Amino acid sequence: MIYFISDTHFNHTNILEYSNRPFSSIEEMDNKIINNWNNTISQNDTVYHLGDFCIGDPNRYLQKLNGNIVRLKGSHDKNIQQPYILVIAPKNLLDEYGNQRTIVLCHYSMRSWPLSHYASWCLFGHHHNKLEPYGLSFDVGVDCWNYYPISLETVENKMKELKPIVDFRKIAS
């Protein structure tokens, strides 16, 4: 299965206050997110982490987490070579026309993204549940999803509630 998450901010003391997280300590927050992650993700699952993974050595946390983790760079990720943006096309995820669905992943929200006018989806983090969805895009950060990663199925269901930026059917005809 495929999952998405952002803004775990492991070992980041200031995030408790900034995001008004309901934890008494960084250790409590880290343990909650790790437990939620591992109770959701199996070793064979793929997890796209959209940035702001941790403060300090990421290996300290990566070794505790299930799944094949693909990390994107976030605003707090230092010494990481991964990009801020990644475009994926999950197998068997088709658009309204039977074409391969494109999903754009980025730490930051965007008002326009690759193929946004053709109903591609965009998932982002960074905003800690303080930014409403725009078009077919929304925040997958832990602050929005009760400190859990979300599945591709959850993304599909959320996208059904959203409206594209433009009527892509008119463009395609």
N, C-alpha and C positions, 0 to 999 in steps of 0.2 A: 504494500500500500504506500501511498504518498501522503506526506503530512507537511504542514507549514507552521512556522513559529517565528517570532521576532522579539527582540528587546527583553531577553531573559535577564540581562545585566547581573549575571552571577558575580558575587563579591564586590558589588557596587553599593556602598553604604548610602550615598546621597539619593539613590533611586527610591528608597523607602519614603522619604519626605516628598521628593519631586512628583512621584506618581501616586502619592497617598496610598501606598501598598499596605495591606492590613497585617503586617508582620512585626513582631517585636524586635527582631534582629535579622541581620543578613543571613546568618546560619539557618534560621527558621525559613526564610524565603527561599534560599538555595535548596534546602531539603524538600520543600513543598514542590518546587518546580521540577526537581530531579525525580521525585516520586511520581508526580503526575505524568511526566514524560515517559518514564519506564513502565508505568501501568498502562500506557496507551500504545507505545511503540515497541515493535518486536525487533529482533536483530536483523531481519531481512527487509524491513521497511526503509524507505528513503525519506529523510527529513530535510527540508529546505529551511535553513535559518537565515532570516533576512536582516541580520546585523544586530549590533550591540549585544554580543554574546556574553562577554565577561570583562572584568578588570583584572589584569594580571595574566598568568600563564593559562591559556585555554586548555592545554592538555590535562590540567588538574580536573577539569569538568568533562572534557570529551571522553575520557576513559570511564566515566561513571554513567554515560548515556547510551541507551540502546539505539540501534539503527545505523544506517549509512548517512552521514551528515554532510550536507553540502552547504557551506557557509558563504554568505555574501558579506561584504564590508559594510559596517555601520559607522555612525559618527563617533563612537567610543572605541572602535576596534583599532588598536595600534599594531603596527608591524604585521599587517595581514595583506597578502597580495591579491586576494580575491576581489572581483569587481563589485561595484555598487548595484549593478543591474545584470540580470540573466533572463533569457527567453527560453522557455521550455515548451514542449508539446507532448504531454503524457499520452502513452499508447491508449488507443480506444476511446479517447475523449474527443468527441466530434462536435462541430458547431452546428448551427441550424441548417446548413446546406450539406452536411455529411462530410465536410472537410475537417482535417486535423485542427483541433482547438489549440490556440496559442495562449500561453499565460506568461505575462511579463512580471518578473519578480524584482523588486527594488527596495532598498531600505527606506527611501523617501517616496512620498506620494507624488503623483504627476497628474496634471490636468489633461495631458495627451501622452500617449505611449505608442510603441510600435503596433500598428494595426488596430488602434483604438476605434477608428471609424468603421472597422469591419468586425466589431464585436469581440475583439480579443479581451482577455481579462487582465487585470493588474492587481497584484497583491503587494502590500507595503507594510512597513512598521513605522518606527520613529515617533509617532504622535501620541502614544500611550492613551488611546481611547478618547482623544480630544479633537478628532477630525472625523466628520461624517463621511460616509461613502460618496464617491463622485463617479458618475457613469457606472461602468462595470469594474469598479475598483473598491477595495476596502482594506482596513487595517487588520493584520493577522497577529499583532503583538499580544503578549501574554496578558496585558491589562484588559484586553477586550474579551478574552476567552477563558476567564477564570483560571489563568495560569496553566493552561493545557495547550499542547499543539493541536491544530485542527486538521482534519482529514480532507482529502480531495472531495469526498462526498459532501462534507459540510460546506466546502467552498461552492460546489455545484448548487446546493440548496440555497445558499445565501445569494448567489448570482441571479436566481429566479425571482428574487424580491427586488432587484435593482433594474434600472432602465439605462440603456446605452446613451452615450453622449449625443449621438445622432441616430436617425433611423437608417441603419446600415443596409436595409433591404432596398431603399431608394438608390443608394450609391451603387449597389451590386447590379441593379437592373439596367 
